Amino acid sequence: MKHCLIVIIIFISSFSYAQTSGPSWVKEKLVESGVFNSPFFEFTKAYDTEKENENISGVLIKGLDYMGNPTKYFAWYGVPASLEEGQKAPAVVCVHGGGGTAFEKWVQKWNDRGYIAISMSLEGNVPGARDENNQWPTFGFSGPRRDGFFRDADKDLKDQWFYHAVADVIMANSLLRNPDFTNQVDTDHIGITGISWGGILTTVITGIDNRFDFAIPVYGCGYLQEAPLYAAQLSANTRDEQEFYLENWEPSLYVPFQSMPTLYVNGTNDKHFSMNSFTKTYRASANEKYLRIASGMRHGHRAGWEPEDIYQFADYITGSGDKRLEFTSQNLENNNTLSFNYEYDGSLSSAWLYYTVDTADWSGKGYEWIETQANLSSTSKSISVSLPVEAQAYFINAVSAESLVFSSPMVVVGQNNLTEGEAITKSLTDTRPFNFPGGRIALSHDGNNYDKDDFLAVAMNCAILDASGFKSKLVHFDHSCHIGKNLPERYSEMLESIEGGASRFSIDANKIFDSQKQLDELIANFKKEGDKSSADNPLWFCIAGPMEVPWQCINAVEPSKRKYIHCISHGPWNNEHTFPPQMTHTWEDVKKLGVTTHDLPNQNKTGWNTEIGNISWMENSINDDLRWLYSRNAKPTFDTSDSGMLWWVLTGATNGGNEDAGWLDYKPLLESRYTDGFQTIFNGKNFEGWYLKLRNGDEEMAKNVFAIDDGAVHVFKDFPDSLNLNTGENETHGLFYSKKKYSKYILRFEYKWGEKITNNFDKWQYDAGVYYHVVDDKIWPTGIEYQIRFDHTKNRNHTGDLIRPAGTKYKWYQDDETNTYLHPNDGGKLDTGKGWLHFASPTTNYQDVNDKWNQCEIIVMGHEYAIHKLNGEVVNMAFDLSPGEGIVGFQSETAEIYYRNIRIRELDEIIPAEEFLKH
């Protein structure tokens, strides 16, 4: 029998492995506080003089303790006047923004549309007139008020305003589900909408509480560290407050955990929630989603609850309204004709292109959106328009006969605009603030004599170029440029950094030059690239060492081309250093060559040079490349100041490049690129976190069966070919098991076949596998198997087959004609037999015994389902699994096999299978 150990990868926050930060940790604390249980409540008439509608009641709800004291929060709760006793209606939780309170008119607005609604006060307010400071009244049980932009993030989590606000909203959801509070709510259809700060809260809460049926964040979004207004407010916070926000409360961290349909609403020039951050949040969402972007939409509560689209969307989700328009394709032709196709059952009255010619300032004041009517064809369901060549960003609005507005996501010309669903494979903290001005990049470093910070900087520059996606722009990288004096120990360190960085981060070695050995060659290379320079193809030259070698490089370039070379420096020492005699030229001499120069502030005095403790996330990373990068630092502080120039270029250079960046900027980039939410659970060096088990119990033999070879597990590496061939199940049958149990996760790994055969090869050919949800680690175990098998006699691959040993259960659907997997939505019939082997869908997408690797993925959601993928293709699926958690194990059976790159990504919540099946 073939027995495969299945490795499953789970989506987690980049920070969750630390157990003391990130969305998983926050949710854990909220669960512990009891917010998912209905809170104590009491209806009150104390504030009835402040209301206008008889169908609306005041209610006091017990909140969480604040600073050790009990709290209550006030809410208006309303039921549609037309709703009769015994009838049920959908409901909505209304979350106010900054300066807001519980709004009776907002509740009534939803009541008039047939929805039960609750609107809470989240800053301890109660109904009444505002005072002379424009503050709402409070009462004796008020909890915390909002303190600026997370200015209280240095407090204990449970004493922070945002934590209490999140808890209050979740408890309101729990309250609506309590039949002792009301028996009229259709609990399958409870939605949430939030305005401004309420939109921020909505984005976070829907990544924690998946009981909501729909979400409508208005204005509020994620990636606030990239929105000009909030970026400025965040920068005014202390370093600890900044870091806590970025690791725990930044709304983009929670987007990948959302599952409910969402309507995003905003205006083009909202100064609080700018189009760059708003669009990035929308694109990061992997669930069903829609957009409504209005030109010049005002910011406020009334403006935020007024659009008819909000209520139409809620009707659609709850089953009483039509589906919103969906853009199905978009194309930009060479002649700048922009075309869209759409699906919509209603009729459109018009379509409009909105574009801007300036994206340098997203603050809402510095750019104008220009409106142009587009061509609309209701017959072909298409929209077309000529995109002006000067457009820097654009989107389309389609307007229905009922004045509903359907928007396409904004596209920034020349940028990599993330496509829908990419949040599933992107990190939760993927903040890529780049706006490369075009052209090419050249770098020059010393470090072989004076500057030990270059050991780290050259390695960091390799990582940044790789992680940002701009390494193809690198055309010249010289190092050890302190000529005339070369300290052997430091030169050796530079070689280790540059060679290691190039290897680990895949930098083209042909672009790297050693100034000590290849001076003539590097000058020739720079001349070749410099002579290519033009206004449309500039060369950005980051000079991180003395000026002599850069001067010689530039001096070789055709003089007419030098003005298109942008030279960047940041340090007075580099600018003036001319010792020993071989180095005679300074920064002033470089300027005399006719290049364009840029003097940045001293990057040693920014976050590029920071306390070692701030970089512990790199030292303790699950990723070996980040740990290596950390090891290249040779100074008391973590000093990669010479990388600030490259960052300035990549983030825009003279078009708004960030000259004040630092570790808080590169941390999310590097963690996004090199952890991707997945943990490497086999380190390639030893079996830490695993244990080995063979049929005969021989632990020493197990070490030979599962040998480690060049970062992979090499099964039967040193065993003779044809050992015990065709003799059935033998002593070398076994698995290496994870010590940790898993339940909801995604497991990825690679395998390839060797040539040796052994054991019961006659019956099962090339056979191995991965087991998951293992609850009994015997040989063979009680668990579900992802089969790995190649039948050379029939040239048929069986990788992805399901095996169901005794003690496990699942449902499986098949094509009756082929007896292979077929999803029930595609006509698959439930297998009612008692068979243990269930064939994967036939595929030619595999590597056989050809020394090539296959990529495998097992997506497991506890008891719900398991998906088997091979080289990106879904080949099998099981439903209603039992057991729903367990360890995983990789198998040795009939043939030589290699396993490598075993990584897992754990999930806190069940992700609907459709999210994986549609990609």
Salt bridges, closest charged atoms under 4 A:
GLU32 OE1 - LYS29 NZ 3.88
GLU42 OE2 - LYS72 NZ 2.89
GLU123 OE2 - ARG146 NE 3.92
ASP209 OD1 - ARG211 NE 2.83
ASP213 OD2 - HIS189 ND1 2.70
GLU226 OE2 - LYS280 NZ 3.02
GLU241 OE1 - ARG151 NE 3.57
GLU243 OE2 - LYS667 NZ 3.62
GLU247 OE2 - LYS667 NZ 2.36
ASP270 OD1 - HIS272 ND1 3.73
ASP270 OD2 - HIS299 ND1 2.68
GLU306 OE2 - LYS109 NZ 3.03
GLU308 OE1 - ARG113 NH2 2.78
ASP309 OD1 - ARG292 NE 2.76
ASP309 OD2 - ARG324 NH1 3.14
GLU326 OE1 - LYS323 NZ 3.32
ASP430 OD1 - ARG432 NE 2.50
ASP454 OD2 - HIS445 ND1 2.68
ASP466 OD1 - LYS471 NZ 2.75
ASP466 OD2 - ARG673 NH2 3.44
ASP478 OD2 - HIS476 NE2 2.85
GLU493 OE1 - ARG632 NH2 2.66
GLU496 OE2 - ARG632 NH1 3.44
GLU529 OE1 - ARG440 NH1 3.05
GLU529 OE2 - LYS532 NZ 3.38
ASP531 OD2 - LYS527 NZ 2.93
GLU548 OE1 - HIS585 ND1 2.89
GLU588 OE2 - LYS591 NZ 3.50
ASP589 OD1 - LYS592 NZ 4.00
ASP599 OD2 - LYS591 NZ 3.83
ASP624 OD2 - ARG504 NH1 2.94
ASP624 OD1 - ARG627 NH2 3.44
ASP624 OD1 - LYS685 NZ 3.89
ASP625 OD1 - ARG504 NH1 2.68
ASP639 OD2 - LYS635 NZ 2.72
ASP642 OD1 - HIS570 NE2 2.77
GLU700 OE2 - LYS703 NZ 3.29
ASP709 OD2 - HIS714 ND1 3.03
GLU729 OE1 - ARG695 NH2 3.14
GLU750 OE1 - ARG900 NE 2.52
ASP777 OD1 - LYS693 NZ 2.92
GLU785 OE1 - HIS3 ND1 3.77
ASP791 OD2 - ARG789 NH2 3.88
ASP801 OD2 - HIS798 ND1 2.89
ASP831 OD2 - HIS838 NE2 2.97
ASP851 OD1 - LYS752 NZ 2.79
GLU857 OE1 - ARG748 NE 2.83
GLU857 OE2 - LYS869 NZ 3.92
ASP880 OD2 - LYS811 NZ 3.17
GLU896 OE2 - HIS714 NE2 2.59
GLU906 OE2 - LYS740 NZ 2.49
GLU909 OE2 - LYS27 NZ 1.31
GLU915 OE1 - LYS918 NZ 3.21
